[in-house]
Structures are given as C-alpha cells and as structure tokens.
Amino acid sequence: MKKLGGIVIFFILLSAGILVLHFCKPGPEPPEGKKTAVPSPPSTKTSPPLPPPAPTLPPPLPPPPLKTEAPARIAIIIDDLGFSAETARLVLSLEIPLTVSVLPYYPYSKKSAEWAKNSGEEVLLHIPMEPINTPDEAQPGKGVLISGSSPEEIGRQVGAELSELPFVSGVSSHMGSLFTTDSEGMRALFQVLHKQGLFFVDNLTTNKTVTKKIAGMVGLKYLQRSVFIDNVLSRDSIIQQLELAEKIARRKGQAIAVGHPHPETVSALKAWIPKAKAAGITFVRVSELFERKL
Ligand SMILES: [Zn+2]
C-alpha cells in the first residue's frame, strides 16, 4: 500500500509541474527599438550564390567614322579627240567613268563622239577659241570663235558645231586665251548653251578669263579644270600632276584633271588609277560634279 501511495504522489507532483509550466508566460518583450544592439557574430555562412554571369557579349564595334569630309572625286577629261580613230580607241581603253572632249569638223569627230557615247562615257564639244597670238602657238582649228564677232555670228557658229555632235552634255574650251577674256563673246556663247541645257568647263588658258562671272550672270552651269596633267609629256611629270589633282580632290572634295590623247598620258593614267582607287578616290564623269555628295 505504501508503494502505491508513493506512485500516486509522484503522478500528482508531475501533473502539477506540467500545469505550472503551461500557464507561466514569459515576461513582456522589451519594446521594439530599445533592444540593445548585439553585434551579430561573424557569419560563418557563405554568401548567397551570385546569379550566373551574363553570356559574354562580343566587344562593341568601333563607331563608324564621322563623314565630315566630302568624298574625294576626280573627273578625268581627255581633250582634243576627233583627229583619228586610233586616239579614240586609246583613250576609251581607260577603265574608269570618263569624259572626252571632241573637236568639231575633223575626220573622226562624229565617230569618236559616238564610240565614247556607246561606251557609256560623257561627251563634250571642245570648241576652238581664239588664243592670244604667239609665234609658236598652234592654230585653234576649224570652227574657232573669234573675239569681237557679233552675238549672231557666235550663235550661228556654235549652233552648227552642236549639230555636228548633237548628244553632248556640255562644252569645254580649246585654247581661248583671248576669246575667254571677251565678255560679249562669252555672253553670246553662254546664252546658246543655257538655252540648250548644256554646261561649260573652262580650261583656264589665261588668268584674265571672264567666264566665271559671265556664267553667273547668265545662270549657266559652270566648272573649271583643276590641273592639266600632260603639259610635260613624261610619265613622272604626268603622275606628279595626277597626284596634285588627288591632293586638290581631298581638300575640296573634287577635282578636274585634263589630259590629251597621248600614249604617255594613257599609260601613266593606267598605272596611277588603281592606286588612286585603292586610296579612296572615286572617278566620276564631269557632270556628276554638279551633284553635291556630302
Ligand atoms: Zn584642246
């Protein structure tokens, strides 16, 4: 009996202990913010894993070069065609957009102009104009415009020359160191050209030329040659002049280089053209220079 009483007392005490534990709540929590800052123990945990790195992009392309400079364009004009079939063939073997300037009334004037046109080249009428007479100056040739002629006479002459080569896109001057200083003569010529929608290229055989001023007054499309390439007929000199044209084209955006149908000229051009192309020069027909390409 004594043993049973002990067991009962044990269970009563155990139950009482459980009850006491159950109903005793812990004391109120200290208000938020008043907790004393307990320095957190140094973290032994490893930091959370970083997101996987983004796939590697190719390095950005360098920005395209700013086009602040006009492209360097050169128009090559070969003057004085019309004397022979051979010279026309020689000149048309140049494989660039080309302009040829054909003298009127020679045995191969029409043929040369037609061959050039059929090859897709540009054709100008190369009008002979009176030079200042010097003992060794060559004759300007048939159809020459003479200083002091009446506007009617000039109009008649130019009309006849244009009807010889009806598909030209413009006119250039052959010689003319006197005629290009004659304001009235140039005005008469430019009025005919303006009516026919043609342009004029002055070969600048004198620094007294009035062509620019008169073209401005008439409203004619107008250009001037930049360099003659073959005044000296040696390969070195021609290449040097072509390099000068290249320099002008880089500075001004464009240049007109004028040569003649000599084998030396064509041979030097054939040697220089691929190098100029590789260096970024664009060859154009002369009328393309009126289009501003920036
Ligand atoms: Zn000429």
Residues whose N, C-alpha, C, O or C-beta is under 5 A from the ligand:
A	BS01	ZN	D79 D80 S173 H174 M175
